[in-house]
Amino acid sequence: MMQGYDLEEAVPFIARAMRRAGHRLPQPELEAFIRRAIDADMAYMHACGALDDDGLMGEGEYDEDDAFEALLDTLADDPEDDAAMDALAQLLDSYMEAQQDFLDQSGLTQA
């Protein structure tokens, strides 16, 4: 996990942003999705080197397009179900935008 990242602040922040974006999943399902997405996102950040083993900014670069594809693959229950994949992609897009806003607001991104 990224040092300074407060999961208990992030989940409701991201959920509110996703609600404003029009997502209407029941709250427990939305929060479960967000937690899974955060776990996958942090794993991707470690894998690409954007975070080091101590949760600090690493030397690697976070590529948003590559991250989106990696998270989509990780979170997909049935990659063969086009409708489910489209819905997941929309959720993930909103998550990634809200996550970036949370990181910016929390001062966890580099200027």
N, C-alpha and C positions, 0 to 999 in steps of 0.2 A: 504494500500500500504506500502511496505517496506520503511522505512526511508532511504533516500539517493538514492533511485532508481529513475533514470531519464527516464521516459517513452519515451520522445521525442528523447533520445539517444538510448534507447534500441530497438525501433522498426526498425530503419534503420540498426543497427548493426545486429540484428537477421535476417532481410530480406536478407542482403548481404550473411550471412552465409548459409541461406537456398538456395539461388541462387547457391552458390558454391557447395552445396550438390545435385544440379540438379533439384530443384523444379522450375517449369515454370508457375505458376499461374500468371495471370495479376497482376501488382503491387498493384492496389487497393484491390484486393481480398486477396493477400498475407498479406498486412498490416492489413486488417480487421481480418484475421485469427489470426495474431500475437497478436493483441490487445485483442481479445477474449481469446486467450490462456493465456496471461499475467493475465487477470482478473481472469480466472479460477485457474491459478497457485497460485496467491496471496490468493484467497479464500481458496484453499487447505492448504496453509501454515498456515493461521489463524486457520482453522479447526483442523489441526493436532498439533497445538501448537508451530510450528517452528517460528511463528511470534506472538508477543503479540498484544494487542489492540492498542498499540502506534506505531506499525510497527517496533519494535525492535526484535532482536533474542529472541525467547522464549525458554522454557525448552523442548518442544517437538522435536521429530526427524522427519526429512523429509525423507520418504522412497520413493526412485525413482520409484520402481515398483508400489507401491500403488498410488503414484501421477500420474503415467502414466495412470493407469486404471481409476482413478477419473476424470482426465482431458478428457480422451477419452469419458467417459460417459457424461460429461458435454457438450462437443463440438459436439457430434454426432447428426446429424439431423434425421437420419433414421438408428437406430441400427440393423435393419433387412436386410439392403442392404450391403451384404458382400463386394462388390467391393468398395463401398463408405467408408466402415469402414477400409478396407485395405489402401486406399489412405489417409484417415485421420490419421491412425496409422503411416504411413510414414512421413507425415507432422509433426505430433506431436513429433515423435522421433527426427527429425531434429531441431524442435523448442527447445526441452528440452536440447539438446546438445549445441545449440547456446545460450540459456538462461544461462546455467551454465558458458559458456565462458564469457558472458557479466557480470555476477555476480562476477566472479573471477577477470576479468580485472578492474572492478569498485571497487574492494576491499570490496565487500559486503558479502563475504563468510568467514567463520572462517577457519583458517589454521589447 
